[in-house]
Amino acid sequence: PVPVGELEQHIAAEIEMVRRLLETVGDELSDDPALLMRYAEALQRFDFGCQVLGHLAAVLSAPDRTAAVAAVTMEELRTRLLQKPVS
């Protein structure tokens, strides 16, 4: 079996790969002025999702996750990550 720490590194790398893929798609869609005008808000949400994936990958792969969470620039995400689990 793959050790947990290694598995988490692999998962973080996969999340980052998906983020880059989605970011490329978003960039391509944003290059079309008609699409950009029609779907500006949807593309912003798409970009937001890419940012969340990037932060999650960074936290998951960080040797110091507490510091990595503190470095998350998206306040709402940082707050959700710091919440205690609901029992």
C-alpha positions in Angstrom: 0.0 0.0 0.0 1.0 3.6 -0.6 1.8 5.5 2.7 -0.8 8.1 3.6 1.6 11.0 3.2 2.6 9.9 -0.3 -1.0 9.3 -1.2 -1.9 12.8 -0.1 1.0 14.2 -2.3 -0.4 12.3 -5.3 -3.9 13.6 -4.6 -2.6 17.2 -4.3 -0.8 16.8 -7.6 -3.9 15.5 -9.3 -6.0 18.4 -7.9 -3.4 20.8 -9.2 -3.4 19.1 -12.6 -7.2 19.4 -12.8 -7.0 23.1 -11.7 -4.5 23.9 -14.5 -6.7 22.0 -17.0 -9.8 23.9 -15.9 -7.9 27.2 -15.9 -6.8 26.6 -19.5 -10.4 25.9 -20.5 -11.5 29.1 -18.7 -8.8 31.1 -20.4 -9.9 29.8 -23.8 -13.5 30.6 -23.2 -12.6 34.1 -21.9 -10.8 34.8 -25.2 -14.1 34.8 -27.0 -15.6 38.3 -26.6 -19.2 37.0 -27.2 -18.9 34.2 -24.7 -17.2 36.6 -22.2 -20.0 39.1 -22.5 -22.7 36.5 -22.2 -21.2 34.3 -19.5 -19.0 36.7 -17.5 -20.5 35.8 -14.1 -20.3 32.0 -14.9 -16.6 32.4 -16.0 -15.9 34.3 -12.7 -17.4 31.4 -10.8 -15.3 29.0 -12.9 -12.2 31.0 -12.0 -13.2 31.0 -8.3 -13.4 27.2 -8.4 -10.0 27.0 -9.9 -8.6 29.2 -7.2 -10.2 27.0 -4.5 -8.6 23.9 -6.1 -5.2 25.6 -6.1 -5.4 26.4 -2.5 -6.6 22.9 -1.6 -3.7 21.4 -3.5 -1.3 23.7 -1.8 -2.6 22.9 1.7 -2.7 19.1 1.1 0.9 19.1 -0.2 2.3 21.4 2.4 4.6 20.1 5.1 3.1 22.6 7.5 -0.6 22.6 6.8 -1.4 25.1 9.6 0.8 27.7 7.9 -0.6 26.7 4.5 -4.1 27.3 5.6 -3.1 30.6 7.2 -1.7 31.6 3.7 -5.0 30.9 2.0 -6.0 34.3 0.5 -9.6 33.5 0.1 -11.1 34.4 3.5 -14.3 32.3 3.2 -12.3 29.2 2.2 -9.8 29.7 5.0 -12.7 30.0 7.5 -14.3 26.8 6.2 -11.0 25.0 6.4 -10.6 26.0 10.1 -14.1 25.1 11.2 -14.5 22.2 13.6 -16.2 19.2 12.0 -19.9 18.9 12.9 -20.6 15.7 15.0 
